[in-house]
Amino acid sequence: MPNADVRSPEDVIAFDVRFGSLSVPVLLGTGEAFGRAAAEAVGALAADRVFVVVDGAVARLYPADVSRFAALGSSPGVVFVAPEGERSKTFAVLGDVADACLTGGATKRSLVLVFGGGATMNVGGLAAALIYRGLRLCYVPTTLMAQNDVVPSMKTAINVCGRKNNFGTFHAAALNVVDTRYLHTLPADELRAGMGELVKNALVLGGGHFTMAERMLDAHARGPLDDALLAEIVEAGIRAKLPALAADAQEARAGMIFEYGHTMGHALELCYPAGVLPHGLAVCWGMRCCAYVASRLGLMDRAEAARHDALIHRLLPDALPAPLPTVTDVMFRVMRDGKRGRAREADDECSCVLLAAVGAPLQTETMLSKFPAALVADWLRVQGLRD
């Protein structure tokens, strides 16, 4: 586990993420030396033109960085400002990104550099995957969630027909530039959402990851997190997934454990207006649902369920945001989750990653366990939702 005591926030931390036999470099840090190293790494890709895909909020906060990134090719770059958050993950925006790249003179030597949060990275990454059957891609994530969740993944997707991440493909970045200074301008809910990703790792993997999550939450309770600790938790969050990714690049078997809480989380997120329930916090609610199901099935004992929920409770309010959706609305989305079919569920079943205890996912061929969907509906009613 990385140790903040032996690293300065000015250090340039360099390591690779392996997707099977493919290695993708990650640069992590902050400060002037880091900025120079990052610019040199992007420059070494020798792009003829850099196409910067950035969300509106990030473009307003960091206009100098947008201009600097766009100038890293041998010819002047092109900037596309995407809608903020999940509103960017549509066919229309995907088409607009592609149009900006193609009319802007993109070639196979061009680079798509995505600067923003996870939603922007999803649509920008999908565009890069599709243009000329694959342009090189660089991620510069600005949220804690994206730094921990998108960097160690090849997934790219948009949302279609009211569902989450159900139209996409796999496309690895050529480079990831992870600067912790962007985290200092995150809204409080977005920072907590990113912490939810670390809490998920803690619950799925246990051990030192659980200790890391506790230390992160203790520090957050005392005040803002400094760059040294931010770098440590981001590195730990990325490295947590490396063993699974090396064996399961498309996260369909061993890597499926990191979908813990996502079926209910995605459903709840989609039942609220965009931004009301951020992805990472929605997944925290989803993990609570999973623990409830595991307890009802006799798979997780009362003490483990209490330990599990106590860690999550440090990030969540006591209740879901009002006005509450209906049980029917949430279940409609639960039963149409993108993972459906992997576990060969019956019509009245759904499937999720379930834990027998903290750090002990139930082992199945797909790492998904199927169970009566009525248990999920029961949990929703316990949270105060009505039919």
C-alpha positions as CSV (number, residue, x, y, z in Angstrom):
1,M,0.0,0.0,0.0
2,P,1.5,3.5,-0.9
3,N,2.7,5.5,2.0
4,A,2.3,9.3,2.2
5,D,5.2,9.5,4.6
6,V,7.8,8.6,2.0
7,R,6.5,10.7,-0.9
8,S,6.1,14.4,-1.4
9,P,3.0,15.8,-3.1
10,E,5.5,17.1,-5.7
11,D,6.7,13.6,-6.7
12,V,5.9,12.3,-10.1
13,I,4.5,8.8,-9.5
14,A,4.7,6.6,-12.7
15,F,3.3,3.1,-13.1
16,D,1.5,1.0,-15.7
17,V,-2.0,-0.4,-15.8
18,R,-2.0,-3.7,-17.6
19,F,-5.1,-4.9,-19.5
20,G,-4.0,-8.5,-20.3
21,S,-0.8,-8.1,-22.4
22,L,-1.4,-4.3,-23.0
23,S,0.3,-1.8,-20.7
24,V,-0.9,1.8,-20.3
25,P,1.2,4.4,-18.5
26,V,-0.2,6.4,-15.6
27,L,1.4,9.6,-14.4
28,L,0.2,10.8,-11.0
29,G,1.1,13.8,-8.9
30,T,0.8,17.6,-9.0
31,G,2.9,20.8,-9.2
32,E,5.2,22.3,-11.7
33,A,7.5,19.3,-12.1
34,F,4.5,17.1,-12.7
35,G,3.1,19.5,-15.2
36,R,6.3,19.4,-17.2
37,A,6.5,15.6,-17.1
38,A,2.9,15.3,-18.2
39,A,3.4,17.7,-21.1
40,E,6.5,15.8,-22.2
41,A,4.6,12.5,-22.0
42,V,1.8,13.8,-24.2
43,G,4.3,15.4,-26.6
44,A,6.1,12.0,-26.9
45,L,2.9,10.6,-28.5
46,A,3.8,12.9,-31.5
47,A,0.2,13.7,-32.4
48,D,-0.3,15.8,-35.5
49,R,-3.3,17.4,-33.7
50,V,-4.8,17.2,-30.3
51,F,-8.6,17.1,-30.0
52,V,-9.5,18.2,-26.5
53,V,-12.9,17.0,-25.2
54,V,-13.8,18.9,-22.0
55,D,-16.9,19.5,-20.0
56,G,-18.2,23.0,-19.6
57,A,-17.5,23.3,-15.9
58,V,-13.9,22.2,-16.3
59,A,-13.4,24.5,-19.3
60,R,-14.5,27.4,-17.1
61,L,-12.3,26.5,-14.2
62,Y,-9.2,25.6,-16.1
63,P,-9.1,27.6,-19.4
64,A,-5.3,27.8,-19.5
65,D,-5.0,24.0,-19.2
66,V,-7.5,23.6,-22.1
67,S,-5.3,25.9,-24.3
68,R,-2.1,24.1,-23.2
69,F,-3.4,20.7,-24.0
70,A,-4.7,21.8,-27.4
71,A,-1.3,23.1,-28.3
72,L,0.6,19.8,-27.7
73,G,0.3,18.6,-31.3
74,S,2.4,19.6,-34.2
75,S,-0.6,21.6,-35.6
76,P,-3.1,23.7,-33.7
77,G,-5.6,21.6,-31.8
78,V,-9.4,21.6,-31.6
79,V,-11.5,22.0,-28.4
80,F,-15.0,20.5,-28.0
81,V,-16.9,21.6,-24.9
82,A,-19.3,18.9,-23.9
83,P,-22.4,19.2,-21.7
84,E,-21.7,18.6,-18.0
85,G,-22.2,15.2,-16.4
86,E,-24.5,12.5,-17.7
87,R,-26.1,14.9,-20.1
88,S,-23.1,14.4,-22.4
89,K,-23.7,10.6,-22.7
90,T,-26.1,10.7,-25.7
91,F,-26.0,9.8,-29.3
92,A,-26.3,13.5,-30.2
93,V,-23.2,14.5,-28.2
94,L,-21.2,11.5,-29.5
95,G,-22.0,12.6,-33.0
96,D,-21.0,16.2,-32.3
97,V,-17.6,15.0,-30.9
98,A,-17.1,12.9,-34.0
99,D,-18.0,15.8,-36.2
100,A,-15.6,18.1,-34.4
101,C,-12.8,15.7,-34.8
102,L,-13.4,14.8,-38.5
103,T,-14.2,18.4,-39.7
104,G,-11.2,19.5,-37.6
105,G,-8.8,17.4,-39.7
106,A,-8.3,14.2,-37.5
107,T,-6.0,11.6,-38.9
108,K,-4.7,8.3,-37.6
109,R,-1.9,10.3,-36.0
110,S,-4.3,12.5,-34.0
111,L,-4.9,12.3,-30.3
112,V,-8.2,12.6,-28.4
113,L,-7.5,14.1,-25.0
114,V,-10.4,14.0,-22.6
115,F,-10.3,16.5,-19.8
116,G,-13.1,16.1,-17.2
117,G,-15.1,13.7,-15.2
118,G,-16.2,10.2,-15.8
119,A,-19.2,11.0,-18.1
120,T,-17.0,13.2,-20.4
121,M,-14.4,10.5,-20.4
122,N,-17.0,7.9,-21.4
123,V,-18.3,9.8,-24.4
124,G,-14.9,11.1,-25.5
125,G,-13.4,7.6,-25.1
126,L,-16.2,6.1,-27.2
127,A,-15.7,8.7,-29.9
128,A,-12.0,7.9,-29.9
129,A,-12.8,4.1,-30.2
130,L,-15.0,4.6,-33.2
131,I,-13.3,7.3,-35.3
132,Y,-11.2,5.5,-38.0
133,R,-11.8,2.3,-35.8
134,G,-9.7,3.8,-33.1
135,L,-7.8,7.0,-32.4
136,R,-5.2,7.3,-29.7
137,L,-6.6,8.5,-26.4
138,C,-5.3,10.4,-23.4
139,Y,-7.3,10.8,-20.2
140,V,-6.9,13.7,-17.9
141,P,-9.5,13.0,-15.2
142,T,-10.6,15.8,-12.9
143,T,-12.8,14.0,-10.4
144,L,-11.8,11.5,-7.7
145,M,-14.3,9.0,-9.2
146,A,-12.8,9.2,-12.7
147,Q,-9.3,9.0,-11.4
148,N,-10.1,5.8,-9.5
149,D,-12.7,4.2,-11.8
150,V,-12.1,5.2,-15.4
151,V,-8.3,5.2,-15.5
152,P,-8.1,1.4,-14.6
153,S,-10.7,0.5,-17.3
154,M,-11.1,0.2,-21.0
155,K,-14.9,0.7,-20.9
156,T,-16.4,3.5,-22.9
157,A,-20.2,4.0,-23.2
158,I,-23.2,6.3,-23.5
159,N,-26.7,5.9,-22.1
160,V,-29.5,4.8,-24.5
161,C,-33.2,4.2,-23.9
162,G,-33.1,5.3,-20.3
163,R,-30.4,2.8,-19.4
164,K,-26.9,3.3,-18.1
165,N,-23.8,2.6,-20.1
166,N,-25.5,0.2,-22.5
167,F,-24.0,1.4,-25.8
168,G,-20.3,1.2,-25.9
169,T,-17.1,-0.7,-26.4
170,F,-13.6,-1.2,-25.0
171,H,-10.8,1.2,-25.9
172,A,-7.6,1.6,-23.9
173,A,-6.0,5.0,-23.4
174,A,-2.4,5.5,-24.6
175,L,-1.7,7.6,-21.5
176,N,-3.4,8.7,-18.3
177,V,-2.4,12.0,-16.6
178,V,-3.8,12.2,-13.1
179,D,-3.3,15.6,-11.4
180,T,-4.6,15.8,-7.8
181,R,-4.9,19.7,-7.9
182,Y,-8.1,19.3,-9.9
183,L,-9.7,17.6,-6.9
184,H,-9.6,20.8,-4.8
185,T,-12.3,22.4,-6.9
186,L,-14.7,19.5,-6.7
187,P,-18.2,20.1,-5.2
188,A,-18.5,18.3,-1.8
189,D,-20.9,15.6,-3.2
190,E,-18.6,14.8,-6.1
191,L,-15.7,14.4,-3.7
192,R,-17.8,12.1,-1.5
193,A,-18.9,10.2,-4.6
194,G,-15.3,9.5,-5.5
195,M,-14.6,8.3,-1.9
196,G,-17.4,5.8,-2.5
197,E,-15.2,4.1,-5.1
198,L,-12.5,3.6,-2.4
199,V,-15.2,2.3,0.0
200,K,-16.3,-0.2,-2.6
201,N,-12.8,-1.4,-2.9
202,A,-12.6,-1.7,0.9
203,L,-15.7,-3.8,1.1
204,V,-14.9,-6.1,-1.9
205,L,-11.2,-6.6,-1.0
206,G,-11.0,-6.0,2.7
207,G,-7.6,-6.0,4.5
208,G,-5.4,-3.0,3.8
209,H,-8.0,-1.5,1.5
210,F,-10.5,-1.4,4.4
211,T,-7.8,0.3,6.5
212,M,-7.1,2.8,3.7
213,A,-10.8,3.7,3.4
214,E,-11.0,4.3,7.2
215,R,-8.0,6.5,7.2
216,M,-9.4,8.5,4.2
217,L,-12.7,9.0,6.0
218,D,-11.0,10.0,9.2
219,A,-8.9,12.6,7.4
220,H,-12.0,13.9,5.6
221,A,-13.9,14.3,8.8
222,R,-11.0,16.6,10.1
223,G,-10.9,18.8,7.0
224,P,-9.8,19.0,3.4
225,L,-7.5,16.2,2.1
226,D,-4.0,17.3,1.1
227,D,-2.3,16.4,-2.1
228,A,-0.1,13.8,-0.5
229,L,-3.0,11.8,0.8
230,L,-5.0,12.4,-2.3
231,A,-2.2,10.9,-4.4
232,E,-1.9,8.0,-2.0
233,I,-5.6,7.1,-2.1
234,V,-5.8,7.5,-5.9
235,E,-2.8,5.3,-6.4
236,A,-4.2,2.7,-4.0
237,G,-7.6,2.9,-5.8
238,I,-6.1,2.2,-9.2
239,R,-3.7,-0.5,-8.0
240,A,-6.5,-2.3,-6.3
241,K,-7.9,-3.3,-9.7
242,L,-4.6,-4.2,-11.3
243,P,-4.5,-8.0,-10.5
244,A,-8.0,-8.5,-11.8
245,L,-7.4,-6.4,-15.0
246,A,-4.2,-8.3,-15.8
247,A,-6.2,-11.5,-16.0
248,D,-9.6,-10.1,-17.1
249,A,-9.1,-7.0,-19.3
250,Q,-12.8,-6.6,-20.1
251,E,-13.9,-7.0,-16.5
252,A,-16.3,-9.9,-17.3
253,R,-15.1,-12.5,-14.7
254,A,-12.6,-11.6,-12.0
255,G,-13.0,-7.9,-12.7
256,M,-16.8,-8.2,-12.2
257,I,-16.3,-7.8,-8.5
258,F,-15.8,-4.1,-9.0
259,E,-19.4,-3.9,-10.2
260,Y,-20.5,-4.4,-6.6
261,G,-23.5,-2.2,-5.9
262,H,-23.8,-1.1,-9.5
263,T,-27.1,-2.7,-10.5
264,M,-29.1,-0.9,-7.9
265,G,-26.8,2.1,-8.0
266,H,-27.4,2.7,-11.7
267,A,-31.1,2.2,-11.3
268,L,-31.4,4.8,-8.5
269,E,-29.1,7.2,-10.3
270,L,-31.3,7.1,-13.4
271,C,-34.5,7.7,-11.4
272,Y,-33.3,11.1,-10.3
273,P,-32.6,14.2,-12.4
274,A,-29.0,14.3,-13.6
275,G,-26.6,15.3,-10.8
276,V,-29.0,14.8,-7.9
277,L,-27.6,11.4,-6.9
278,P,-23.9,11.2,-8.1
279,H,-22.8,7.9,-9.4
280,G,-20.4,7.0,-6.5
281,L,-23.1,7.8,-3.9
282,A,-25.7,5.9,-5.8
283,V,-23.4,2.9,-5.8
284,C,-23.0,3.2,-2.0
285,W,-26.8,2.9,-1.7
286,G,-26.6,-0.1,-4.1
287,M,-24.0,-1.8,-1.8
288,R,-26.3,-1.4,1.1
289,C,-29.0,-3.1,-0.9
290,C,-26.6,-6.0,-1.7
291,A,-25.7,-6.4,2.0
292,Y,-29.5,-6.5,2.8
293,V,-30.0,-9.2,0.1
294,A,-27.0,-11.2,1.3
295,S,-28.3,-11.1,4.9
296,R,-31.8,-12.1,3.9
297,L,-30.3,-15.1,2.0
298,G,-28.3,-16.1,5.0
299,L,-25.0,-15.4,3.3
300,M,-23.8,-12.5,5.4
301,D,-24.2,-12.6,9.2
302,R,-25.5,-9.7,11.3
303,A,-22.1,-8.6,12.5
304,E,-20.5,-8.4,9.0
305,A,-23.6,-6.6,7.7
306,A,-23.3,-4.0,10.5
307,R,-19.5,-3.6,9.8
308,H,-20.2,-3.2,6.1
309,D,-23.0,-0.7,6.5
310,A,-21.1,1.3,9.1
311,L,-18.3,2.2,6.6
312,I,-20.8,3.2,3.9
313,H,-22.9,5.3,6.4
314,R,-19.9,7.6,6.9
315,L,-20.5,8.9,3.3
316,L,-24.3,8.7,3.1
317,P,-27.1,10.8,4.6
318,D,-29.8,8.9,6.5
319,A,-32.2,8.8,3.6
320,L,-32.3,8.9,-0.2
321,P,-33.0,12.4,-1.7
322,A,-36.6,13.5,-1.9
323,P,-38.9,13.2,-3.7
324,L,-38.4,9.5,-3.7
325,P,-38.9,7.5,-6.9
326,T,-41.4,4.6,-6.9
327,V,-40.5,1.0,-6.3
328,T,-41.9,0.3,-9.8
329,D,-39.7,2.9,-11.5
330,V,-36.5,1.6,-9.8
331,M,-37.3,-2.1,-10.4
332,F,-38.0,-1.3,-14.1
333,R,-34.3,-0.2,-14.4
334,V,-32.9,-3.0,-12.1
335,M,-34.5,-5.6,-14.4
336,R,-32.9,-4.0,-17.5
337,D,-29.4,-3.7,-16.2
338,G,-26.6,-4.1,-18.7
339,K,-25.2,-7.2,-17.0
340,R,-28.5,-9.0,-17.2
341,G,-28.3,-12.4,-18.9
342,R,-24.8,-13.2,-17.7
343,A,-26.1,-15.2,-14.8
344,R,-29.0,-16.7,-16.8
345,E,-31.6,-15.2,-14.4
346,A,-35.2,-16.2,-14.5
347,D,-37.8,-13.6,-15.3
348,D,-38.4,-13.0,-11.5
349,E,-34.7,-12.9,-10.6
350,C,-31.9,-10.4,-10.8
351,S,-28.2,-10.8,-10.2
352,C,-25.5,-8.8,-8.4
353,V,-22.1,-9.3,-6.9
354,L,-22.8,-10.4,-3.3
355,L,-20.4,-10.7,-0.3
356,A,-20.3,-13.3,2.4
357,A,-18.3,-10.9,4.5
358,V,-16.1,-7.9,3.9
359,G,-13.4,-9.0,1.5
360,A,-15.2,-12.2,0.6
361,P,-17.2,-12.0,-2.7
362,L,-19.2,-15.1,-3.4
363,Q,-17.5,-17.1,-6.1
364,T,-19.4,-17.9,-9.2
365,E,-18.5,-18.4,-12.9
366,T,-19.4,-14.7,-13.6
367,M,-19.0,-13.4,-10.0
368,L,-22.7,-12.6,-10.2
369,S,-25.2,-14.3,-7.9
370,K,-28.9,-14.6,-8.9
371,F,-31.7,-14.3,-6.4
372,P,-35.4,-13.3,-6.3
373,A,-35.9,-9.7,-7.4
374,A,-38.6,-9.4,-4.7
375,L,-35.7,-9.0,-2.2
376,V,-34.6,-5.8,-3.9
377,A,-38.1,-4.5,-3.9
378,D,-38.3,-5.2,-0.2
379,W,-35.2,-3.2,0.4
380,L,-36.6,-0.3,-1.5
381,R,-39.7,-0.3,0.7
382,V,-37.5,-0.3,3.8
383,Q,-35.9,2.9,2.4
384,G,-39.4,4.5,2.3
385,L,-40.2,4.0,-1.4
386,R,-43.8,3.3,-2.3
387,D,-45.2,1.1,-5.1
